[in-house]
């Protein structure tokens, strides 16, 4: 009997959208605004009254010419001639995001450097000047640069971030405002938008579908060029092929930060071409027209597996404790870099991809990473991946952290799973762990306790070497006192030689 695979091709609605943005002048620099230093990362507020931007290494910055970026603003009604420093600035990098839809908060990016690493967060300043951090779950940036914007309706936040969920250096992500007023964790916009290089300065047009951004990994006129791409559905990972804005805007220099407001006659952007400093703000006269049509494209299509077309291996994620199906990401590493959202029906990999390494992730769970040869796996079976929940009291076994017999020296490859612990603790800064070292019952019991304690120390040293604070890690060696399997044979005895960690604090 001919075997077939049914695949749901699309979500309920796929949006057919097109954008029209016509240029009616050559770009002109705003000479009254630009300095001999660098202007960058624009936000033009939606009522056309204020332009915000980052000014680099200016003598009037909070830390003078050593300051990597302060936010400045200028009044549009004064022909952009009155730059004013904002109170949010200090010695670290800051770039504007924009105003919330209710006008109550000004959002901005903030990046600092500490102990060899960069860290990023999002700040909110209210109308009285009070500043607080915006709560975004699992927000992480390791780039010295963090750019972003907020949509006109205030429902979507966009960022350029460098983290373990990206395809290269700086990638573009989106966060969603929930009905409860809380922001979702960042979602990668996928590998049509993102490349192995840098994508920065995202800006969403008024149709909430057309994204403008700068990239140095998509080809073009110079180092950074400005592109646009149209969202095809509500996954936010299915985009039209990026289109270069062309030679009217892009040059052999670097162009970034393309923005325009709802009823503005001009678009604004930053260019280093013929600038009097590192980057100058320019404007170009535009006419913008955005239309959209919602088209129902839901359909089930049968693919012939025997013919070799569309052969898929299917995975599902489950809560290891409850067995419930959970959603998450599947991130391919190495040469096959891909980030796939896992829904209720799992995630499918084209069998033609061959050997791959996949990290399965879900918010609130410890990630799992493994290698698979898709060509040897069954197309009829759904492979279940069980993830340990990060709940206080949960005990998680590091099955692939192995030691040479009788020593505290790691066997090659153990670092892969230890790096997942590092990643988890970076993404969950309120989590502390208690390490537990175990041996089998062979040999002297006291020496086994000492050996298991040395292995705890080895794991601790590794985590600390990767930037995790030692105060977040405690542990003890138990020798062979707590077996999980029989010690009567080597096949089961090896299961007792293990390292575990317990979640002892989650806020």
C-alpha distance (Angstrom), angle and dihedral (degrees) to the residues before:
residue distance angle dihedral
X1 . . .
X2 3.80 . .
X3 3.79 111.0 .
X4 3.76 120.9 -138.3
X5 3.80 137.9 -172.5
X6 3.81 120.6 -146.2
X7 3.81 113.5 -148.1
X8 3.77 127.3 -175.9
X9 3.78 102.4 -131.6
X10 3.78 101.9 -164.3
X11 3.76 145.8 5.8
X12 3.77 118.9 -98.2
X13 3.79 94.0 -81.7
X14 3.77 129.6 27.8
X15 3.78 112.7 -170.1
X16 3.75 119.5 -132.8
X17 3.78 102.6 -157.0
X18 3.75 135.3 163.2
X19 3.75 131.1 -172.3
X20 3.75 130.2 -149.1
X21 3.78 117.2 -161.3
X22 3.78 114.5 165.5
X23 3.78 125.7 -172.5
X24 3.80 120.4 -140.1
X25 3.81 102.6 179.4
X26 3.75 143.9 25.3
X27 3.80 116.3 -92.8
X28 3.80 113.5 -88.2
X29 3.81 124.9 -161.9
X30 3.80 117.9 -125.3
X31 3.78 93.9 -124.8
X32 3.79 94.5 179.9
X33 3.82 89.7 57.7
X34 3.81 104.6 37.2
X35 3.78 120.7 87.5
X36 3.80 133.5 -162.7
X37 3.81 85.6 -97.7
X38 3.80 127.3 65.0
X39 3.80 126.8 -67.4
X40 3.79 115.7 -167.9
X41 3.82 150.2 149.4
X42 3.80 104.0 40.6
X43 3.76 131.5 -156.7
X44 3.81 116.6 -174.3
X45 3.79 109.1 -165.2
X46 3.77 117.7 -123.4
X47 3.79 97.4 -113.2
X48 3.82 91.9 56.7
X49 3.80 94.8 -120.1
X50 3.82 106.6 108.3
X51 3.78 135.0 32.6
X52 3.81 116.8 -158.4
X53 3.80 124.2 -163.3
X54 3.80 143.9 157.7
X55 3.79 117.8 -105.4
X56 3.79 116.3 -159.8
X57 3.81 128.2 -146.3
X58 3.77 95.0 -15.8
X59 3.84 117.1 160.0
X60 3.81 89.3 -125.3
X61 3.80 93.7 55.0
X62 3.80 118.1 111.0
X63 3.81 91.2 -99.6
X64 3.80 96.5 29.4
X65 3.78 120.5 -132.4
X66 3.82 90.3 -15.7
X67 3.81 90.2 62.6
X68 3.82 110.7 108.8
X69 3.80 94.2 -155.8
X70 3.81 141.2 -15.7
X71 3.78 126.1 -176.6
X72 3.79 115.1 -113.9
X73 3.79 129.5 -179.0
X74 3.76 135.4 -158.8
X75 3.77 133.4 -164.0
X76 3.79 112.3 -114.3
X77 3.80 92.3 -156.2
X78 3.80 88.2 64.8
X79 3.79 91.0 55.9
X80 3.80 89.7 -99.7
X81 3.80 91.6 -69.3
X82 3.81 102.7 126.7
X83 3.82 113.0 71.3
X84 3.80 111.1 -168.8
X85 3.79 126.2 -169.6
X86 3.80 115.3 -128.1
X87 3.78 123.7 -131.9
X88 3.80 92.7 -124.9
X89 3.80 93.1 77.2
X90 3.79 129.2 106.4
X91 3.82 134.2 148.0
X92 3.82 93.8 -60.7
X93 3.81 131.8 81.3
X94 3.80 119.0 -81.3
X95 3.80 131.5 174.2
X96 3.83 130.4 179.1
X97 3.80 124.1 -105.6
X98 3.79 101.2 174.5
X99 3.80 146.0 -113.8
X100 3.79 124.2 -48.6
X101 3.81 113.9 -113.5
X102 3.82 92.2 -102.7
X103 3.81 91.2 52.4
X104 3.80 91.6 -124.0
X105 3.81 99.7 114.8
X106 3.77 138.0 38.4
X107 3.82 110.2 -149.9
X108 3.79 124.3 -153.7
X109 3.80 141.6 169.6
X110 3.78 120.1 -111.9
X111 3.83 125.6 -167.5
X112 3.79 129.1 -179.0
X113 3.80 137.2 176.1
X114 3.80 123.9 -129.3
X115 3.79 133.0 165.1
X116 3.77 95.7 -15.4
X117 3.82 97.5 -45.1
X118 3.78 137.3 92.0
X119 3.80 120.5 -131.7
X120 3.79 129.6 -167.8
X121 3.78 137.2 -164.0
X122 3.80 140.4 162.7
X123 3.79 121.5 -111.3
X124 3.81 131.6 -161.3
X125 3.81 124.3 -153.9
X126 3.81 118.3 -165.9
X127 3.79 126.8 -147.8
X128 3.81 91.4 -89.9
X129 3.80 92.0 55.5
X130 3.81 97.2 -105.8
X131 3.81 112.0 146.1
X132 3.80 127.8 -153.3
X133 3.80 136.2 162.2
X134 3.79 116.3 -96.3
X135 3.80 110.4 -123.9
X136 3.82 109.8 -123.3
X137 3.84 115.5 160.9
X138 3.81 116.7 -123.7
X139 3.80 92.5 1.0
X140 3.80 109.7 164.9
X141 3.78 134.1 165.3
X142 3.80 127.0 173.3
X143 3.81 97.1 174.1
X144 3.82 123.0 102.5
X145 3.80 84.9 -132.9
X146 3.81 125.0 64.8
X147 3.79 120.5 173.3
X148 3.77 132.7 170.8
X149 3.78 151.3 142.8
X150 3.80 141.2 -150.1
X151 3.78 123.9 -125.9
X152 3.79 121.5 -109.8
X153 3.82 92.3 -106.9
X154 3.81 91.9 46.8
X155 3.82 94.2 -123.0
X156 3.81 99.7 109.9
X157 3.80 132.2 52.2
X158 3.79 119.9 -165.3
X159 3.79 126.9 -161.9
X160 3.76 142.4 174.6
X161 3.81 106.6 -135.3
X162 3.78 138.6 166.4
X163 3.79 112.8 -143.4
X164 3.79 143.6 121.8
X165 3.82 92.3 -76.3
X166 3.79 93.6 63.6
X167 3.79 136.1 96.5
X168 3.77 98.0 -133.2
X169 3.79 134.1 -28.2
X170 3.82 115.8 -30.8
X171 3.84 112.7 7.9
X172 3.80 131.4 -177.6
X173 3.82 120.1 -110.5
X174 3.81 135.7 178.8
X175 3.83 131.5 -147.8
X176 3.81 124.4 -161.5
X177 3.80 127.8 -140.6
X178 3.80 109.5 -130.2
X179 3.78 128.6 -145.8
X180 3.81 87.5 -104.3
X181 3.80 90.8 60.5
X182 3.81 93.4 -108.8
X183 3.80 126.6 124.0
X184 3.79 123.3 -121.9
X185 3.78 123.3 -128.0
X186 3.84 115.3 -87.5
X187 3.81 116.4 -80.9
X188 3.79 119.3 -155.3
X189 3.82 111.8 -121.2
X190 3.81 92.0 -135.6
X191 3.78 137.7 -113.3
X192 3.81 97.3 -65.6
X193 3.81 88.4 67.8
X194 3.80 99.0 28.5
X195 3.79 126.8 60.9
X196 3.80 135.8 -177.4
X197 3.80 87.8 -87.9
X198 3.81 132.9 50.1
X199 3.79 129.8 -43.8
X200 3.81 113.5 179.0
X201 3.84 145.4 156.7
X202 3.85 100.1 40.6
X203 3.81 118.7 -165.0
X204 3.83 126.0 -178.9
X205 3.82 117.1 -146.5
X206 3.84 121.6 -131.5
X207 3.82 91.8 -92.4
X208 3.84 88.8 66.8
X209 3.80 88.7 -130.7
X210 3.81 109.1 70.5
X211 3.78 112.1 81.4
X212 3.81 123.1 -163.8
X213 3.78 118.2 -164.5
X214 3.81 144.1 149.1
X215 3.80 123.3 -110.3
X216 3.79 137.3 175.9
X217 3.80 92.0 -171.1
X218 3.82 102.4 63.5
X219 3.82 99.4 64.5
X220 3.79 122.8 -114.4
X221 3.77 144.9 131.3
X222 3.82 99.8 -37.3
X223 3.80 143.8 -22.3
X224 3.83 99.7 -46.4
X225 3.81 118.7 17.0
X226 3.79 129.0 -177.8
X227 3.82 117.3 -115.7
X228 3.77 136.6 175.6
X229 3.78 131.2 -149.3
X230 3.82 132.5 -179.5
X231 3.79 122.9 -129.9
X232 3.81 111.4 -122.2
X233 3.82 101.3 -165.6
X234 3.79 144.4 -7.1
X235 3.79 96.5 -81.8
X236 3.84 87.8 82.3
X237 3.80 87.6 -143.0
X238 3.80 99.3 82.1
X239 3.82 109.1 81.8
X240 3.77 137.7 161.5
X241 3.79 116.5 -105.4
X242 3.83 107.7 -77.3
X243 3.83 115.1 -101.9
X244 3.80 122.3 -149.0
X245 3.83 112.4 -128.7
X246 3.78 87.8 -132.9
X247 3.79 137.3 -134.2
X248 3.80 94.2 -46.1
X249 3.83 88.1 74.0
X250 3.81 107.3 9.9
X251 3.80 121.5 69.6
X252 3.78 140.0 168.4
X253 3.80 86.2 -80.8
X254 3.81 126.1 67.7
X255 3.80 121.2 -75.0
X256 3.82 120.9 -170.0
X257 3.81 142.6 148.3
X258 3.81 101.9 47.7
X259 3.84 109.4 -175.7
X260 3.80 140.9 157.2
X261 3.79 134.3 172.9
X262 3.79 128.9 -126.4
X263 3.79 99.1 -90.8
X264 3.78 102.5 17.0
X265 3.79 121.4 131.2
X266 3.80 89.4 -149.2
X267 3.77 140.3 56.4
X268 3.81 117.1 -148.0
X269 3.78 127.6 -148.9
X270 3.80 142.4 156.4
X271 3.80 123.9 -109.2
X272 3.79 134.9 175.6
X273 3.82 91.4 -160.3
X274 3.84 109.7 117.5
X275 3.80 89.5 -16.8
X276 3.77 126.3 156.4
X277 3.79 91.3 -131.7
X278 3.77 141.5 4.4
X279 3.79 93.4 -50.0
X280 3.79 135.3 -8.5
X281 3.79 131.4 -154.9
X282 3.80 113.0 -118.9
X283 3.77 134.4 178.8
X284 3.77 133.7 -150.5
X285 3.80 128.5 -166.9
X286 3.79 112.6 -110.9
X287 3.75 145.2 176.4
X288 3.80 113.5 -151.9
X289 3.79 127.3 -166.1
X290 3.79 122.5 174.3
X291 3.77 125.7 -174.1
X292 3.77 131.0 171.4
X293 3.79 138.3 -171.2
X294 3.81 125.0 -164.0
X295 3.79 111.4 -139.6
X296 3.80 124.6 -171.4
X297 3.79 104.9 -131.8
X298 3.79 101.0 162.4
X299 3.78 110.3 140.9
X300 3.77 142.0 146.4
X301 3.78 115.5 -134.2
X302 3.79 125.9 -172.1
X303 3.81 115.8 -136.9
X304 3.77 120.9 -158.4
X305 3.80 107.1 -121.2
X306 3.79 94.5 -173.3
X307 3.79 90.9 59.7
X308 3.78 90.4 57.2
X309 3.81 94.4 -114.6
X310 3.81 121.0 135.8
X311 3.81 97.1 -8.9
X312 3.80 108.6 178.8
X313 3.80 137.5 -171.7
X314 3.81 109.9 -150.6
X315 3.82 128.9 -146.9
X316 3.80 131.5 -174.7
X317 3.80 129.7 -166.0
X318 3.79 120.9 -134.3
X319 3.79 136.0 -177.0
X320 3.81 103.5 -108.7
X321 3.80 92.6 -144.8
X322 3.81 101.4 44.0
X323 3.80 101.8 21.0
X324 3.81 90.6 -131.3
X325 3.81 119.9 148.1
X326 3.82 111.7 -106.6
X327 3.80 135.3 -172.3
X328 3.78 125.6 -122.7
X329 3.79 146.8 122.8
X330 3.78 133.6 -65.4
X331 3.80 109.4 -152.2
X332 3.79 119.0 -168.9
X333 3.79 115.7 -151.4
X334 3.77 132.5 -159.0
X335 3.79 120.0 25.7
X336 3.82 93.2 -15.6
X337 3.79 101.9 64.1
X338 3.77 112.5 178.0
X339 3.80 137.3 143.7
X340 3.82 115.9 -154.4
X341 3.78 127.5 -176.8
X342 3.78 111.5 -131.2
X343 3.80 114.1 -141.4
X344 3.77 132.7 -178.1
X345 3.80 91.3 -69.2
X346 3.81 94.9 52.1
X347 3.78 129.4 -123.6
X348 3.81 127.5 -65.4
X349 3.78 128.1 -151.4
X350 3.77 121.4 -158.9
X351 3.80 105.9 -111.5
X352 3.80 90.1 -137.9
X353 3.81 88.5 72.0
X354 3.82 89.5 80.4
X355 3.82 116.6 -169.9
X356 3.80 115.0 18.0
X357 3.81 139.4 164.8
X358 3.80 113.6 -136.8
X359 3.78 132.9 -170.7
X360 3.79 112.2 -158.9
X361 3.79 113.3 -153.9
X362 3.78 138.3 -178.8
X363 3.78 131.3 169.8
X364 3.79 111.1 -96.8
X365 3.82 93.9 17.9
X366 3.79 137.3 96.8
X367 3.81 109.0 -109.4
X368 3.79 124.6 -117.4
X369 3.79 123.0 -146.6
X370 3.80 127.7 -172.0
X371 3.80 145.0 147.8
X372 3.81 122.0 -109.1
X373 3.79 134.7 -173.2
X374 3.79 100.1 -148.7
X375 3.79 93.6 -169.7
X376 3.81 91.0 65.5
X377 3.83 96.7 45.1
X378 3.78 127.0 97.5
X379 3.79 119.9 -101.3
X380 3.79 91.5 -156.8
X381 3.81 96.9 56.6
X382 3.80 127.1 77.4
X383 3.80 109.0 -142.8
X384 3.79 114.7 -139.4
X385 3.81 120.3 -144.7
X386 3.82 113.0 -163.3
X387 3.82 115.9 -154.5
X388 3.80 124.6 -162.7
X389 3.82 113.2 -122.6
X390 3.81 116.4 -124.3
X391 3.79 95.3 -127.6
X392 3.78 124.5 142.8
X393 3.79 108.1 -90.9
X394 3.81 94.7 23.1
X395 3.81 112.8 137.7
X396 3.80 115.0 -150.0
X397 3.81 122.3 -167.2
X398 3.79 118.2 -143.0
X399 3.78 95.0 -143.0
X400 3.79 95.1 177.8
X401 3.81 98.5 46.4
X402 3.80 99.3 100.1
X403 3.82 135.0 172.3
X404 3.77 134.0 -154.1
X405 3.78 108.9 -100.1
X406 3.80 112.9 -82.4
X407 3.84 94.1 4.9
X408 3.80 141.9 86.2
X409 3.81 91.2 -129.3
X410 3.80 116.3 120.1
X411 3.78 120.4 -120.4
X412 3.81 110.5 -124.8
X413 3.78 111.4 -86.2
X414 3.80 95.8 33.1
X415 3.79 88.8 106.5
X416 3.82 91.4 70.9
X417 3.79 93.2 68.8
X418 3.80 93.0 38.4
X419 3.80 87.7 55.5
X420 3.81 87.9 57.2
X421 3.81 87.8 57.2
X422 3.81 89.5 50.8
X423 3.80 90.1 49.0
X424 3.81 91.7 48.6
X425 3.81 93.1 50.5
X426 3.79 92.0 46.8
X427 3.79 91.3 51.2
X428 3.82 92.5 43.8
X429 3.82 106.5 43.0
X430 3.82 93.0 174.4
X431 3.81 93.0 58.9
X432 3.80 119.6 101.8
X433 3.79 122.3 -176.7
X434 3.79 137.7 -149.9
X435 3.81 112.7 -149.4
X436 3.81 120.0 -145.2
X437 3.79 121.3 -162.6
X438 3.81 121.0 -160.3
X439 3.81 138.1 -179.4
X440 3.78 134.0 -175.4
X441 3.85 119.4 -99.0
X442 3.80 96.5 -102.0
X443 3.80 114.3 120.2
X444 3.78 133.6 2.7
X445 3.81 111.7 -8.9
X446 3.83 94.7 -144.0
X447 3.80 92.3 49.1
X448 3.79 89.4 49.7
X449 3.80 90.0 55.2
X450 3.80 90.3 50.6
X451 3.81 91.3 47.9
X452 3.79 93.0 49.6
X453 3.83 89.7 49.9
X454 3.80 90.6 51.2
X455 3.80 89.0 52.8
X456 3.81 89.4 52.6
X457 3.80 88.2 52.6
X458 3.82 90.4 49.3
X459 3.81 92.3 53.5
X460 3.81 91.1 45.3
X461 3.80 91.9 50.8
X462 3.79 90.8 50.8
X463 3.80 93.9 50.8
X464 3.81 92.1 46.9
X465 3.82 90.6 48.8
X466 3.82 87.1 58.3
X467 3.80 92.7 55.3
X468 3.82 103.3 -91.0
X469 3.81 111.9 138.9
X470 3.81 112.1 -112.5
X471 3.82 89.8 -136.1
X472 3.82 88.3 69.9
X473 3.82 92.9 58.1
X474 3.81 129.5 69.4
X475 3.76 130.2 158.8
X476 3.77 152.7 159.3
X477 3.79 139.1 -150.4
X478 3.80 117.0 -125.5
X479 3.79 101.2 -178.7
X480 3.80 110.6 -154.3
X481 3.80 95.8 -28.9
X482 3.83 97.1 106.3
X483 3.84 109.8 43.9
X484 3.79 120.3 177.5
X485 3.81 94.1 -167.0
X486 3.78 140.2 27.5
X487 3.81 118.2 -72.3
X488 3.81 93.0 -151.7
X489 3.82 96.3 95.7
X490 3.79 136.2 28.2
X491 3.80 92.5 -120.4
X492 3.80 91.7 63.2
X493 3.82 97.8 26.6
X494 3.81 91.7 65.3
X495 3.81 89.4 62.2
X496 3.79 88.4 66.0
X497 3.83 92.3 58.2
X498 3.79 96.3 82.5
X499 3.79 147.8 123.8
X500 3.80 120.4 -132.9
X501 3.75 135.0 178.6
X502 3.78 128.9 -152.1
X503 3.78 123.3 -149.0
X504 3.81 103.1 -124.4
X505 3.81 101.5 169.4
X506 3.78 133.6 31.0
X507 3.82 120.5 161.0
